[in-house]
């Protein structure tokens, strides 16, 4: 990052009292739909730091055995657990995540509601300031038996 870009980032962050102690600020303007009940924010403003890019995590164990025997809910819970494990390996926690993407095979309202319920129950994200997120319906993932894949980007302080 150039010295001008760093200076600009410092000036912008210094001018923003909303950034507090977290690595990012979740912004949910009244001019956009409220995503908080479903578990996402509309915008996140990340402080300068180290970025963590995670491969998509799925519902399998360390031996690449799919858990849940076709259960979308079980695979979702395991994929979230794998997100936690991947973050921990990078020295991060779910509170450091600024963007989350859910890829769901056979996307239906029921699957989205199931996924949202499991995410809420897992308490992965701060309900008042979760990361931005997108849910995408896909035809297929890398292996036929996989039903959900979760990808995240996190930021740690410098």
N, C-alpha and C positions, 0 to 999 in steps of 0.2 A: 504494500500500500504506500503510495507516495506521501511525502510529508504534508502536502496541501490537502490530500484526502483525509489524512489522520486529523489534521487541524480542523477541517470542516466537520468531521464526525464528533470531535470533542466539543466544538461550539454548539452543534445541534443537540448533543446529549446534555450539555450544561444548561441549555435553554429549556430543556424538557423536565419539569419537576415531577412528571408522572412516572419516571423510570425506577424509582425506589431501589430496593435491594436485589430484585430479581435480575436475571440476565436479559430479560426482555419485558416489554410492556404489551399486554393484550389490549387491543383497542376494539371496541364494539360501538360504533357510532349509531345514534338513533336514526340516521338516514339509511341504514342497511338493516336487513332482517336480523332478528336476534337469534344467534346460533348457540347461546349459552345453554338453553334447555336440552339441546341435542349433544352438547359437548365440544363445541368449537368456537373460536373467536374469528372475527372477520379479518383482522389485521394483527400482525405482531411486529414490533419494532425492536430488533435485537441490538444490544450494546456491542461494541467492538469486542472481539474475542476469538477463540479457536472454534472452528466449525467442525461438527461431527456429522458425517454422511453415513447412513446405515443401509445395508442391503435389505431388501424386503424380508421380513420375518414371517414364517409360516408355522402351522401347527404340527411340527414334528420334533422329535427328540434329537439328541446328539448323534444317534446312529441313522438319522434320516428316516425314522419310522413315523409315519403319520399317526397322530393320536386321535381318538374320538370315533374311529370306524364310521366315517361319513357324517358325524355330528358337527354341524356348523358352529354351534355354541361352544363345544369342547375345543375345536380347532381355533376359534377366536380367542378363547381364554389362554390357550397355549401360545399362540402367536404374540399376544400381549406380554406374556411372561418372557418370551424370547426377546422382545423389544427391551424389557427391563434388563435382561442379562447382557444384551449387546451394549446398552448404555453403560452399565456397570463396568464392562470391560474397557470402555473408553474413559472411565473416571467421571461419568455423568449419571444423572438420575432423571426420571420423567419430568421433573420441574424444569429441566434444561431444554426440553424439546420445544421448538418454535414452529415446526410444520410436521403434520402427520397425513399420510395417505393410506386409505383402505381400498384394496382391490378385492372385489367380491364376485365370485363366480355365480351366475344365475341370480343377478341382483333383483330383489323384490323388496317391497316395503317391509315385509315380515323380517327378512334378513337384516335390513338396516336397523329396524327397531331392536332386534336381538343383539346386534353388534353394539348399538348405543347403550343398551341396558347393561351389557357385560362391561363395557368401558366405564360406565358410571359406578358400577359395583366394585370395579378394580381400584377405583380412586387413583388412577394413573395421573390424571390432570387436575389442576386446581379448578373447581367448578366455576369460580368467578373470573378466571383468566386462563382458559385452556389454550393450547396452540391452535394455529389456523389448521384447517383440515379439509380434505376432499375425499368423497366416497365415489369410487368408480366401479361400474359394472363391467366385467370382462367375460369373454367366452370361456377362457381356459387359462390356467396358470402353468408353471413348468411341468408339473406332474398331474395326471388326471384326478387323483384322489384329493388334491389340495383344493380347499374351498375359499380361503381368504389369505391375503398377504398384506402385511402392514409395513410401511416404509416411513422412516422418520429422519428429520434433520434437527440437530441440537446445537446449542452454542454454550461454550464455557468461557469464563472470563480469561483475559490474557494473563 
